[in-house]
Amino acid sequence: MKTERTIQQLIPAPLQSMGELRVRQPLPSSQLPYHDPFVLLHHSHSFLRDGENLNHAGVGPHPHRGFSPVTFVFKGGVRHRDSRGNDRSVYEGGTQWMNAGLGIMHSERPLSDELEIIQMWVNTPMAHKKDQPSYYPLLKEETPSFVSEDGLVTVNVISGELLGIKGPIPTFTPINSASLYLKAGGKIYLPLPTSHNAFLYLLDGKLRVGEQTEVKPRYMVVPENDGEGITIEALEDTRVLLMSGEPIGEKIIAQGPFVMNNEIEVMEAYRDFRIGKMGILIEE
């Protein structure tokens, strides 16, 4: 018999200002400072202002080191450029997975008047924080999916393995990630490795998780590590991000655009950025 994980926390995602951008951030929060190996979740749904140039919208060149910034595109499109010469566009249903490694500069600009994304920061283990950076764009048509027999549930697997489907993107540690689209009445049991920390984030709609917990949109569901999986049922049409990962078990310092293991490494990251060691990105 499949054992259900119980719900540990339901965490709201209040709006926060990130410069000119407004994002919803359930992680980190006072309720959940870190969910190893998941450092940060930003849910952004933005519209181009009147007269605003797409080339100047979004996020301009900035550095990262020590983790993987991952962008899941739910509406619109994003153009990624970085100091390693990558220049790719990913549209709705696609994913950008970048391992920042020892340091990289990148920008993310919208390709449409409306853009909805989730950006995740996934920690990199100490042994790989100084690796060479890498970038993996995954288009919607390249993303394998599972569709339930009744057609009410679609699960797109991006990394790791879920429901017997393997995601194409490689990761340093076991990370399962999937976008789920459920029509009202759709129900599915999602197996989760017992050692993984996991979460669900609802972009919209409403779910019943387990037998009785109802979850509203823009909430993060954090289950206990006490079962083999979780059952979700859509009470309305719902879009969900599911992630689970093996905890790395190392202390982290997340400061600015860097995720390192101690304060000295953060200071070194700022120094290396200032003197140009993370490369240069000049947008035309």
WOGI-V814508 format. One record per residue. N is the residue number from 1. RES is the residue in three letters. OMEGA is omega in degrees with one decimal (999 if undefined). NEAR is the number of other C-alpha atoms within 12 Angstrom. D_FIRST is the distance of its C-alpha to the first C-alpha in whole Angstrom. Layout:
[[N & RES & OMEGA & NEAR & D_FIRST] [N & RES & OMEGA & NEAR & D_FIRST]]
//
This chain:
[[1 & MET & -179.9 & 6 & 0] [2 & LYS & 179.6 & 16 & 4] [3 & THR & -177.1 & 20 & 6] [4 & GLU & 168.9 & 25 & 10] [5 & ARG & 173.8 & 34 & 13] [6 & THR & -177.4 & 25 & 16] [7 & ILE & 179.8 & 30 & 19] [8 & GLN & -176.3 & 21 & 22] [9 & GLN & 165.8 & 25 & 25] [10 & LEU & -171.0 & 29 & 26] [11 & ILE & 177.5 & 31 & 29] [12 & PRO & 179.8 & 29 & 32] [13 & ALA & -178.1 & 32 & 34] [14 & PRO & 176.6 & 23 & 38] [15 & LEU & 175.7 & 19 & 40] [16 & GLN & 178.1 & 20 & 42] [17 & SER & 173.6 & 14 & 46] [18 & MET & -172.2 & 16 & 46] [19 & GLY & 178.5 & 11 & 49] [20 & GLU & -178.7 & 17 & 50] [21 & LEU & 173.0 & 22 & 46] [22 & ARG & -177.6 & 21 & 44] [23 & VAL & 172.4 & 28 & 40] [24 & ARG & -172.3 & 35 & 37] [25 & GLN & 172.8 & 34 & 36] [26 & PRO & -177.1 & 39 & 33] [27 & LEU & -4.1 & 40 & 33] [28 & PRO & 177.5 & 27 & 35] [29 & SER & 179.0 & 23 & 35] [30 & SER & 178.9 & 13 & 36] [31 & GLN & -176.0 & 19 & 32] [32 & LEU & -177.7 & 25 & 31] [33 & PRO & -178.3 & 20 & 34] [34 & TYR & 179.4 & 30 & 32] [35 & HIS & -172.8 & 38 & 28] [36 & ASP & 10.4 & 33 & 28] [37 & PRO & -175.2 & 40 & 29] [38 & PHE & -171.5 & 44 & 30] [39 & VAL & -170.8 & 38 & 33] [40 & LEU & 171.0 & 37 & 34] [41 & LEU & 172.7 & 44 & 33] [42 & HIS & 174.6 & 38 & 36] [43 & HIS & -176.3 & 43 & 35] [44 & SER & 174.8 & 36 & 39] [45 & HIS & -170.6 & 29 & 40] [46 & SER & 178.1 & 27 & 44] [47 & PHE & 179.7 & 25 & 47] [48 & LEU & 177.4 & 24 & 50] [49 & ARG & 179.0 & 16 & 53] [50 & ASP & 177.1 & 9 & 56] [51 & GLY & -178.6 & 11 & 58] [52 & GLU & 179.9 & 14 & 56] [53 & ASN & 178.8 & 16 & 55] [54 & LEU & -177.6 & 24 & 52] [55 & ASN & -179.8 & 24 & 53] [56 & HIS & 179.2 & 21 & 54] [57 & ALA & 178.4 & 29 & 51] [58 & GLY & -174.5 & 38 & 47] [59 & VAL & 179.7 & 25 & 48] [60 & GLY & -176.2 & 26 & 50] [61 & PRO & 179.2 & 28 & 51] [62 & HIS & -175.2 & 31 & 49] [63 & PRO & 167.8 & 39 & 48] [64 & HIS & 173.0 & 41 & 44] [65 & ARG & 165.6 & 48 & 43] [66 & GLY & -178.8 & 44 & 40] [67 & PHE & 177.9 & 46 & 37] [68 & SER & 169.1 & 44 & 36] [69 & PRO & -175.0 & 42 & 37] [70 & VAL & 179.3 & 40 & 35] [71 & THR & 174.7 & 47 & 36] [72 & PHE & -175.9 & 47 & 33] [73 & VAL & -178.8 & 41 & 36] [74 & PHE & 174.3 & 35 & 35] [75 & LYS & 177.5 & 30 & 38] [76 & GLY & -178.2 & 27 & 41] [77 & GLY & -178.2 & 34 & 42] [78 & VAL & 171.5 & 40 & 43] [79 & ARG & 178.7 & 35 & 46] [80 & HIS & 170.4 & 39 & 45] [81 & ARG & 179.7 & 34 & 48] [82 & ASP & -174.9 & 33 & 48] [83 & SER & 174.1 & 28 & 51] [84 & ARG & 175.4 & 26 & 49] [85 & GLY & 177.6 & 20 & 51] [86 & ASN & 178.0 & 23 & 47] [87 & ASP & -174.9 & 23 & 48] [88 & ARG & 177.2 & 29 & 45] [89 & SER & 179.4 & 28 & 44] [90 & VAL & -176.2 & 35 & 41] [91 & TYR & -176.1 & 32 & 40] [92 & GLU & -178.9 & 30 & 37] [93 & GLY & 179.5 & 38 & 34] [94 & GLY & -176.3 & 38 & 35] [95 & THR & 169.7 & 44 & 34] [96 & GLN & -178.8 & 44 & 37] [97 & TRP & -177.9 & 35 & 36] [98 & MET & 171.0 & 44 & 38] [99 & ASN & -174.9 & 42 & 38] [100 & ALA & 177.8 & 41 & 41] [101 & GLY & -174.6 & 34 & 42] [102 & LEU & 173.6 & 35 & 45] [103 & GLY & -179.2 & 43 & 46] [104 & ILE & 172.0 & 42 & 47] [105 & MET & 174.8 & 41 & 49] [106 & HIS & 174.3 & 39 & 47] [107 & SER & 176.9 & 35 & 48] [108 & GLU & -177.2 & 38 & 45] [109 & ARG & 178.9 & 35 & 47] [110 & PRO & 178.2 & 37 & 46] [111 & LEU & -176.0 & 29 & 47] [112 & SER & -179.6 & 28 & 47] [113 & ASP & 177.9 & 24 & 48] [114 & GLU & 179.7 & 25 & 44] [115 & LEU & 173.8 & 34 & 42] [116 & GLU & -178.2 & 35 & 38] [117 & ILE & 161.9 & 41 & 37] [118 & ILE & 172.0 & 41 & 34] [119 & GLN & 177.3 & 34 & 35] [120 & MET & 168.7 & 37 & 33] [121 & TRP & -179.8 & 38 & 34] [122 & VAL & -176.4 & 46 & 32] [123 & ASN & 174.0 & 46 & 34] [124 & THR & 179.1 & 43 & 35] [125 & PRO & -177.1 & 31 & 35] [126 & MET & -176.1 & 27 & 38] [127 & ALA & -176.2 & 18 & 39] [128 & HIS & -177.4 & 26 & 39] [129 & LYS & 179.4 & 32 & 40] [130 & LYS & 175.0 & 26 & 44] [131 & ASP & 172.5 & 21 & 43] [132 & GLN & 179.3 & 19 & 45] [133 & PRO & 175.9 & 33 & 43] [134 & SER & -175.5 & 34 & 41] [135 & TYR & -179.0 & 32 & 40] [136 & TYR & 171.4 & 30 & 38] [137 & PRO & -179.7 & 34 & 38] [138 & LEU & -179.1 & 32 & 36] [139 & LEU & -179.8 & 29 & 36] [140 & LYS & -175.9 & 27 & 34] [141 & GLU & 177.1 & 18 & 35] [142 & GLU & -174.8 & 21 & 34] [143 & THR & -179.5 & 29 & 31] [144 & PRO & -176.6 & 30 & 28] [145 & SER & 173.7 & 29 & 25] [146 & PHE & 176.4 & 29 & 22] [147 & VAL & -179.1 & 22 & 23] [148 & SER & -177.1 & 22 & 20] [149 & GLU & -179.1 & 11 & 21] [150 & ASP & 177.3 & 15 & 23] [151 & GLY & -175.1 & 17 & 25] [152 & LEU & -177.8 & 25 & 24] [153 & VAL & 172.9 & 30 & 22] [154 & THR & -179.5 & 31 & 24] [155 & VAL & 178.6 & 38 & 23] [156 & ASN & -173.1 & 43 & 26] [157 & VAL & -171.8 & 40 & 25] [158 & ILE & 176.8 & 44 & 28] [159 & SER & 179.6 & 35 & 27] [160 & GLY & -178.9 & 31 & 24] [161 & GLU & 179.6 & 32 & 21] [162 & LEU & 179.0 & 32 & 18] [163 & LEU & 178.1 & 26 & 17] [164 & GLY & -179.5 & 17 & 18] [165 & ILE & -179.3 & 22 & 22] [166 & LYS & 176.3 & 25 & 24] [167 & GLY & -174.1 & 30 & 27] [168 & PRO & -171.2 & 31 & 30] [169 & ILE & 179.2 & 34 & 31] [170 & PRO & 178.2 & 24 & 31] [171 & THR & -178.9 & 31 & 31] [172 & PHE & 178.6 & 30 & 32] [173 & THR & -178.0 & 28 & 29] [174 & PRO & 179.0 & 32 & 25] [175 & ILE & 172.8 & 39 & 25] [176 & ASN & 176.9 & 42 & 23] [177 & SER & -177.3 & 47 & 25] [178 & ALA & 169.9 & 41 & 24] [179 & SER & -176.5 & 40 & 26] [180 & LEU & 176.0 & 42 & 24] [181 & TYR & -177.4 & 39 & 26] [182 & LEU & 171.4 & 36 & 24] [183 & LYS & -178.0 & 29 & 26] [184 & ALA & -177.8 & 22 & 26] [185 & GLY & 178.3 & 23 & 23] [186 & GLY & -177.1 & 30 & 21] [187 & LYS & -179.0 & 33 & 17] [188 & ILE & 172.2 & 31 & 15] [189 & TYR & -177.7 & 26 & 12] [190 & LEU & 177.6 & 37 & 14] [191 & PRO & 179.4 & 29 & 12] [192 & LEU & 176.7 & 38 & 14] [193 & PRO & -173.2 & 30 & 15] [194 & THR & -178.7 & 23 & 15] [195 & SER & -175.2 & 22 & 19] [196 & HIS & 161.0 & 34 & 20] [197 & ASN & -174.5 & 36 & 21] [198 & ALA & 170.9 & 44 & 21] [199 & PHE & 168.5 & 43 & 22] [200 & LEU & 172.8 & 45 & 23] [201 & TYR & -179.5 & 45 & 26] [202 & LEU & 175.4 & 42 & 27] [203 & LEU & 178.3 & 41 & 31] [204 & ASP & 178.1 & 30 & 31] [205 & GLY & -179.5 & 27 & 29] [206 & LYS & -179.3 & 31 & 27] [207 & LEU & 160.5 & 40 & 23] [208 & ARG & -179.2 & 32 & 20] [209 & VAL & -173.3 & 36 & 18] [210 & GLY & -175.7 & 27 & 15] [211 & GLU & -170.7 & 18 & 15] [212 & GLN & -174.7 & 14 & 19] [213 & THR & 175.6 & 25 & 21] [214 & GLU & -175.7 & 24 & 23] [215 & VAL & -180.0 & 34 & 25] [216 & LYS & 179.8 & 29 & 28] [217 & PRO & 178.8 & 31 & 30] [218 & ARG & 171.6 & 35 & 31] [219 & TYR & 172.9 & 34 & 29] [220 & MET & 177.7 & 43 & 27] [221 & VAL & -179.8 & 44 & 23] [222 & VAL & 179.2 & 36 & 22] [223 & PRO & 171.6 & 34 & 19] [224 & GLU & 175.0 & 27 & 18] [225 & ASN & -172.8 & 27 & 17] [226 & ASP & 179.2 & 22 & 14] [227 & GLY & -173.8 & 26 & 11] [228 & GLU & -179.6 & 24 & 10] [229 & GLY & -175.8 & 34 & 11] [230 & ILE & 177.4 & 36 & 13] [231 & THR & 176.4 & 30 & 13] [232 & ILE & 178.7 & 40 & 17] [233 & GLU & -178.0 & 34 & 19] [234 & ALA & 174.4 & 34 & 23] [235 & LEU & 172.9 & 26 & 25] [236 & GLU & 172.2 & 26 & 28] [237 & ASP & -169.9 & 27 & 28] [238 & THR & 171.7 & 34 & 27] [239 & ARG & -171.8 & 41 & 28] [240 & VAL & 165.5 & 42 & 26] [241 & LEU & 176.0 & 42 & 26] [242 & LEU & 172.3 & 43 & 23] [243 & MET & 171.4 & 45 & 23] [244 & SER & -177.3 & 42 & 22] [245 & GLY & 175.3 & 34 & 23] [246 & GLU & 177.6 & 30 & 24] [247 & PRO & 178.8 & 28 & 26] [248 & ILE & 174.7 & 28 & 29] [249 & GLY & 178.5 & 20 & 30] [250 & GLU & 175.5 & 20 & 34] [251 & LYS & 176.1 & 21 & 36] [252 & ILE & 168.9 & 31 & 38] [253 & ILE & 177.5 & 26 & 41] [254 & ALA & -177.5 & 30 & 40] [255 & GLN & -177.4 & 23 & 44] [256 & GLY & -177.6 & 18 & 45] [257 & PRO & -174.7 & 29 & 44] [258 & PHE & 173.9 & 43 & 43] [259 & VAL & -175.8 & 45 & 40] [260 & MET & -176.7 & 39 & 41] [261 & ASN & 177.4 & 30 & 41] [262 & ASN & -174.6 & 19 & 44] [263 & GLU & -179.2 & 17 & 47] [264 & ILE & 179.0 & 16 & 49] [265 & GLU & 176.7 & 24 & 47] [266 & VAL & 177.8 & 27 & 47] [267 & MET & 177.8 & 22 & 51] [268 & GLU & 179.8 & 23 & 51] [269 & ALA & 178.0 & 36 & 49] [270 & TYR & 178.9 & 27 & 51] [271 & ARG & -177.5 & 17 & 54] [272 & ASP & 175.5 & 23 & 53] [273 & PHE & -176.4 & 26 & 53] [274 & ARG & -177.0 & 17 & 56] [275 & ILE & 171.8 & 12 & 58] [276 & GLY & -177.7 & 18 & 56] [277 & LYS & 179.4 & 22 & 54] [278 & MET & 176.9 & 33 & 51] [279 & GLY & -178.7 & 26 & 53] [280 & ILE & 175.9 & 24 & 55] [281 & LEU & 176.8 & 26 & 54] [282 & ILE & 179.1 & 17 & 56] [283 & GLU & -179.5 & 22 & 56] [284 & GLU & 999 & 8 & 58]]
//
